[in-house]
Amino acid sequence: MKLSDQLKKYRLLNKLTQEDLAQQIHITRQAISRWENDLSEPDLTTLKKMADLYNIQLEELVNGNIYDYETKHNQLKFYYYLSILSFIIPLGFIISLYILISIRKKQIEYKILKGVCISRILLTVLLIVFILLNFM
């Protein structure tokens, strides 16, 4: 990706107008427009200011291939779902195992309940495999 595209991409990701960015790094809005339209390029000091403002590394701002925004977003999404599942899956798994063990100890013949518990355990394992395959 060209530097001009990178500059615009990170400005928009940070929800800044050209005017907002210009004020924060003490540059004219027209200069930012020229950079984003590939008519000129900012100096190194200005690039460092922009990288600091966007809370990214200078290399990421210039090259854009170190930590792509979509990759970061997908990682955050994965950890979000994983954190939710870390509470739900073990709880359902433990409850199902507890029910199966309780039924066994009391020798109660609840075939439907056993089937539901076994299905829940299998679905939990399949869900974990599915999540890992989609996000890894």
N, C-alpha and C positions, 0 to 999 in steps of 0.2 A: 504494500500500500504506500502511496506517495505521502510525503510529509504534509502536504496541504490537506489531504484527506484525514490524516491522523489528527492534525490540529483541530479541524472541524468536528471530528468524531468525539474527541475528549471534551471539547467545549460543550457540545450538545448533551453528552452523557452527564455532565455536571450542571445541566440546566442553566447555562449562562448565555446571555446574548453577547454579541460582539461588543456592545457598549459596556456591559457588566465586566467582561474580561479586560477590556481596555482600561477601565478605571482601576481594577485590582492590580494590574501589572504596570500601570503608569505608561501606557502606550495609546496612540490614537486608534479609534475604531477603524479608520481607513487602512492603517497598517495591518490590522488583523484581517480585514477583507482582502488585502493584497496577498497575504500569506495563504489564506484559505482558497484563493483563486489561482494559486501557483504563479503569481507575478513577481514575488520576492520571498525571501526566507528570513525568519527571525535569527538574531545572533544567539550565541551559546548562553549568555547570561539570561536572556529573555526565555529561552527554552527551559533553563533550570527553574526560573520563577514559575513558569506554567506547570512543570512537572510537580513542583512543591505544592502549588495551589490544588492540583488534581490528586495529590497524594499518591503519585506513582513514580517509578524510576524514570530518569531521563531517557534511558534506552527504550523503555516501553513506549514513551511518548513519540520518540523518533521512529522506531521500527514497528511497533505495534504487534510484534509476534511473541513477546515474552509471556505476557498474561493477557490474552484476549478477553474482552469484556464478557463475551458469551460463555467462555470457559469458566470464568469466575462465577458468573450467574448460575451455570449448571452445577458447579461444585456447591454453591450455597443452597441451591434447591435440593440437591442430593442430601446434604447434611441436615437440612430442615426435615425432609421426609424420614431420614434415618433416625433423627431425634424423636419424632412422633412414634415411629414404629418400635423404637427401643423401649417404649412404655407399653404399647398395645400388644405387640407380638408375645413378649415373655409372659405378660399377664394372662392372655388367652391360652397360651401353651401350658402354663402352670395350672390354671383352673381346669383345663381339659384333663391333664394328667391326674390332678387331685380327684376329679370325678371318677375317672377310670379306676384309680386305686381304691377309692371308697366303695365303688360298686363291687369290686373284687373281694374286698375284705368282708363285706356284708353278704356276699354271694347273692346279690339281687340280680335278676335276669332282666335288665332293661336294655334290650337289644337296640332299640332306636337311640337311646341316650349314648350307648357305647359307640354306635355308628357316627353320631354327631361329633363326639369327642375325637374319635380317630380321624374323621374328616377334617376337623379343625386343626389337628396336629399336622396332617399332610398338607393342608392349605397353607399353614404357616411356613412350612419348609419350602413349598413351591413359591410363595410370595417372596421369601428371602432370596431365593435363587433368581427370580425374575428381576428384582430390584438390583441385585448385584450385576446381572448381565446387562441391564439397561444403562447403568451409571458408571460402569467401569470401562 
